[in-house]
Amino acid sequence: MRSKRRLRWAAIPVAAVMAFILAGCTQEQMQGWLPTEPGTTNNVDRVIGLWVTSWIVLLVVGVVTWGLTIWAIVVYRRRKGQTGLPAQLRYNMPIEIFYTIVPLILVLGFFAFTAQDQSAIEAKYDNPDEVIQVYGKQWAWDFNYVSQDVYSPGIQGQPDPDDANGSLVESEIPTLYLPVGKKIEIQLDSRDVIHSFWVIDFLYKKDMLPGKTNYMYVTPEREGTFAGKCAELCGEYHSMMLFNVKVVSQQEYDDYIQSLKDAGQTGILGPEYNRNDNLPGIGTPAKEETPEAAAVSNAG
């Protein structure tokens, strides 16, 4: 009876401390310090939920493990005057079953929820409102607005001479425009080496592989400008391969598309500008004939 009272009195301050800590959590902490805001896209909340729930489960497992470890250290410590070794136990079937089954359940649970969310995020749009093709290249981006038959070529950004930190000139960073609330299909291709298309606030990225087209499906739900970058080491100026994504209203999007048409940027920047000519299915690369070889051929 006395032990129950002690446990009760010990539980009250612990519960109070936990309530105080949780009540003081900021929005950033509540979403696991992920670099975004809820509702940025149709997929962001799902990723935040999976991330935070996983950490809560792992924290509980950690607390139980640490508690049992500390309890064993304290209870079974060597007392003054004790000599020799404690009784050695070879097997304890209930404990062995416990620490085999519980991790298995955790792994299967993490896999199941991850597969479920990944399947939802990767679900194809049957009738997307906009189809956009993105080409990664060393070290910039080409954007084709396929549904609108216009394009926006990208050039490599240059360091701002007035910025001591070496940031790029903002006006030179390639910018992708997306209409808010619309279903977007993004086709991802590479002109040379492996790149990775990553919009940080969207909490999702995907590789761009030479000779293969990958796809992303997203519905932006909040207007704003979001930073993007290549997330795959792709050469000397990889760190400068940046871009912006501007999520705007439909009217602003239409105005931007019209500005590209007015500038004569109609059509699509296709694979004819690819630098990699050694891909499967395109034949053997032509060998450049040397002057010596040409002379021998002509003489024959």
Legacy VTK file of the C-alpha trace (Angstrom):
# vtk DataFile Version 3.0
C-alpha trace
ASCII
DATASET POLYDATA
POINTS 300 float
0.000 0.000 0.000
2.834 2.340 0.901
4.623 1.621 -2.412
1.465 2.538 -4.376
1.288 5.870 -2.561
4.914 6.570 -3.399
4.312 5.772 -7.050
1.282 8.051 -7.081
3.175 10.964 -5.561
6.062 10.375 -7.967
3.735 10.289 -10.982
2.146 13.681 -10.201
5.296 15.818 -10.655
6.366 13.767 -13.691
2.977 14.339 -15.333
3.105 18.044 -14.475
6.577 18.439 -15.975
5.539 16.606 -19.154
2.410 18.760 -19.513
4.486 21.918 -19.069
7.027 20.808 -21.659
4.383 19.853 -24.234
2.436 23.060 -23.677
5.552 25.108 -24.368
6.372 23.405 -27.675
6.556 25.706 -30.677
5.065 24.825 -34.048
8.565 24.069 -35.293
9.108 21.576 -32.491
5.655 20.029 -32.945
6.511 19.187 -36.551
9.913 17.732 -35.709
11.983 20.733 -36.865
11.159 19.996 -40.503
11.852 23.030 -42.743
8.301 23.769 -43.875
4.797 24.702 -42.739
1.740 22.435 -42.619
-0.421 22.740 -45.717
2.369 23.803 -48.087
1.408 20.960 -50.459
-1.062 18.094 -50.402
1.742 15.762 -49.225
3.497 17.824 -46.546
1.137 16.998 -43.662
1.422 13.300 -44.420
5.237 13.438 -44.277
5.170 15.475 -41.049
2.784 12.979 -39.441
4.953 10.000 -40.359
8.133 11.751 -39.182
6.788 12.957 -35.828
4.951 9.720 -35.008
8.080 7.697 -35.746
10.138 9.857 -33.390
7.521 9.583 -30.622
7.524 5.782 -30.883
11.325 5.691 -30.885
11.486 8.058 -27.917
9.152 5.782 -25.934
11.320 2.777 -26.815
14.404 4.753 -25.783
12.900 5.793 -22.436
11.914 2.194 -21.641
15.366 0.928 -22.650
17.208 3.606 -20.674
14.941 3.018 -17.672
15.545 -0.734 -17.647
19.275 -0.193 -18.075
19.484 2.280 -15.187
17.229 0.065 -13.030
19.527 -2.938 -13.603
22.611 -0.849 -12.812
21.133 0.418 -9.537
19.372 -2.728 -8.292
22.090 -5.201 -9.175
25.105 -3.081 -8.344
27.809 -4.592 -6.174
27.196 -3.795 -2.509
29.838 -3.147 0.057
31.360 -6.395 1.290
30.092 -8.486 -1.635
32.590 -10.713 -3.390
32.513 -13.072 -6.318
30.145 -13.076 -9.254
26.328 -12.967 -9.086
24.300 -15.965 -10.140
24.738 -16.537 -13.869
21.555 -17.137 -15.892
21.855 -18.673 -19.342
18.329 -18.332 -20.687
15.177 -16.392 -19.869
12.603 -17.373 -22.480
9.967 -14.693 -21.685
12.557 -11.896 -21.965
14.063 -13.362 -25.154
10.622 -13.657 -26.755
9.864 -10.070 -25.691
12.973 -8.508 -27.212
12.491 -10.537 -30.407
8.785 -9.874 -30.967
8.665 -6.188 -30.009
11.422 -5.027 -32.446
9.813 -7.143 -35.169
6.464 -5.434 -34.587
8.147 -2.011 -34.665
9.984 -2.736 -37.932
6.842 -4.106 -39.602
4.837 -1.138 -38.342
7.342 1.429 -39.655
7.454 -0.387 -42.995
3.665 -0.585 -43.318
3.021 3.102 -42.557
5.937 4.223 -44.745
4.738 2.106 -47.675
1.203 3.448 -47.216
2.313 7.084 -47.255
4.767 6.555 -50.099
2.049 4.948 -52.187
-0.219 7.944 -51.607
2.538 10.469 -52.409
3.542 8.612 -55.593
-0.051 8.178 -56.801
-0.303 9.267 -60.442
-2.658 12.055 -61.480
-4.886 10.718 -64.250
-5.808 14.217 -65.443
-3.209 16.736 -64.190
-4.009 20.422 -64.588
-0.437 21.195 -65.648
2.368 19.044 -67.029
5.861 20.468 -66.520
9.159 18.981 -67.651
12.322 19.776 -65.713
15.769 19.149 -67.158
18.729 19.124 -64.781
22.060 20.088 -66.310
25.493 21.109 -65.094
24.760 23.448 -63.364
21.289 24.884 -63.947
17.729 23.937 -64.881
15.498 24.076 -67.955
11.749 24.289 -67.368
9.280 23.206 -70.071
5.651 24.121 -69.456
4.409 21.264 -71.622
0.699 21.995 -71.240
1.300 25.597 -72.349
3.958 24.812 -75.036
6.457 27.334 -73.658
9.829 27.044 -71.980
12.128 28.865 -69.593
15.863 28.171 -70.100
18.172 28.275 -67.103
21.710 29.579 -66.833
24.199 28.904 -64.087
23.882 31.484 -61.333
26.872 33.654 -60.485
28.089 34.738 -57.020
26.862 38.138 -55.910
29.962 40.397 -55.636
28.219 42.470 -52.959
27.505 39.461 -50.722
30.361 38.418 -48.438
28.778 34.972 -47.981
29.015 34.185 -51.694
25.266 33.961 -52.344
24.128 33.891 -55.951
22.572 36.856 -57.737
18.889 36.299 -57.000
17.693 37.479 -60.421
19.851 34.857 -62.158
18.518 31.866 -60.238
16.144 29.788 -62.437
12.544 30.029 -61.246
9.741 27.515 -61.720
6.206 28.903 -61.551
3.331 26.751 -60.275
-0.367 27.662 -59.953
-1.741 27.224 -56.443
-4.342 24.528 -55.886
-3.695 22.767 -59.206
-2.623 19.167 -59.793
0.911 19.263 -61.201
2.747 16.442 -62.961
6.500 17.096 -63.053
8.634 15.072 -65.467
12.253 14.869 -64.346
15.092 14.344 -66.845
18.848 14.915 -66.944
20.950 16.292 -69.775
24.264 14.890 -68.529
24.867 13.280 -65.110
22.688 12.281 -62.160
20.978 15.202 -60.446
18.233 15.356 -57.815
15.236 17.703 -57.837
14.554 18.925 -54.293
12.113 21.619 -53.220
12.965 21.857 -49.533
9.569 23.018 -48.241
7.797 20.283 -50.208
9.624 17.642 -48.100
10.248 15.497 -51.149
12.993 14.991 -53.691
13.634 12.658 -56.575
16.648 11.712 -58.661
17.059 12.762 -62.285
18.763 9.945 -64.190
20.258 10.164 -67.692
18.131 8.148 -70.113
15.232 7.729 -67.663
12.243 9.942 -66.857
11.047 10.108 -63.252
7.817 11.723 -62.139
6.548 13.779 -59.224
2.897 14.550 -58.512
2.114 17.496 -56.268
-0.616 20.023 -55.557
0.789 23.281 -54.115
-1.631 24.633 -51.516
0.127 27.767 -50.262
1.404 30.715 -52.265
4.987 31.807 -51.748
8.560 31.441 -52.955
10.334 28.224 -51.998
14.014 27.367 -52.340
15.139 24.391 -54.378
18.482 22.781 -55.060
20.186 19.779 -56.572
20.549 17.119 -53.865
22.979 14.853 -55.746
26.683 15.644 -56.047
27.009 16.413 -59.753
30.348 18.097 -60.238
32.430 21.150 -59.461
29.619 23.709 -59.132
27.009 21.417 -57.550
26.537 23.829 -54.637
25.546 26.586 -57.069
22.843 24.525 -58.786
19.937 26.320 -57.149
16.444 27.252 -58.251
13.290 28.825 -56.847
9.692 27.690 -57.009
7.044 30.409 -57.019
3.551 29.223 -56.189
1.197 31.932 -57.467
-2.461 32.527 -58.221
-3.911 31.305 -61.501
-3.965 34.863 -62.869
-0.297 35.420 -62.027
0.553 32.068 -63.577
-1.312 32.931 -66.779
0.475 36.286 -66.921
3.855 34.584 -66.578
3.038 32.071 -69.324
1.994 34.960 -71.556
5.286 36.751 -70.842
7.185 33.676 -72.078
5.096 33.631 -75.246
5.692 37.344 -75.781
9.438 36.709 -75.434
9.243 34.096 -78.208
9.962 31.178 -75.880
7.415 28.846 -77.454
7.953 25.156 -77.968
9.932 22.692 -75.866
13.629 22.416 -75.033
13.946 18.697 -75.718
16.627 15.998 -75.560
18.462 17.482 -78.540
20.364 19.618 -76.038
21.512 16.672 -73.931
25.273 16.398 -73.445
25.313 12.704 -72.642
25.449 10.785 -75.950
26.389 7.402 -74.492
23.016 6.153 -73.270
21.363 2.761 -73.909
19.322 2.650 -77.093
20.964 5.495 -79.013
23.680 3.495 -80.756
27.441 3.665 -80.598
28.871 7.177 -80.208
30.560 8.390 -83.380
34.350 8.458 -83.177
36.076 11.677 -84.120
38.421 11.025 -87.027
41.984 12.271 -86.528
43.805 14.151 -89.331
46.256 11.235 -89.679
43.428 8.727 -90.130
41.728 10.992 -92.665
44.938 11.236 -94.699
45.348 7.452 -94.789
41.702 7.033 -95.812
42.030 9.564 -98.639
45.246 7.993 -99.857
43.560 4.612 -100.098
LINES 1 301
300 0 1 2 3 4 5 6 7 8 9 10 11 12 13 14 15 16 17 18 19 20 21 22 23 24 25 26 27 28 29 30 31 32 33 34 35 36 37 38 39 40 41 42 43 44 45 46 47 48 49 50 51 52 53 54 55 56 57 58 59 60 61 62 63 64 65 66 67 68 69 70 71 72 73 74 75 76 77 78 79 80 81 82 83 84 85 86 87 88 89 90 91 92 93 94 95 96 97 98 99 100 101 102 103 104 105 106 107 108 109 110 111 112 113 114 115 116 117 118 119 120 121 122 123 124 125 126 127 128 129 130 131 132 133 134 135 136 137 138 139 140 141 142 143 144 145 146 147 148 149 150 151 152 153 154 155 156 157 158 159 160 161 162 163 164 165 166 167 168 169 170 171 172 173 174 175 176 177 178 179 180 181 182 183 184 185 186 187 188 189 190 191 192 193 194 195 196 197 198 199 200 201 202 203 204 205 206 207 208 209 210 211 212 213 214 215 216 217 218 219 220 221 222 223 224 225 226 227 228 229 230 231 232 233 234 235 236 237 238 239 240 241 242 243 244 245 246 247 248 249 250 251 252 253 254 255 256 257 258 259 260 261 262 263 264 265 266 267 268 269 270 271 272 273 274 275 276 277 278 279 280 281 282 283 284 285 286 287 288 289 290 291 292 293 294 295 296 297 298 299
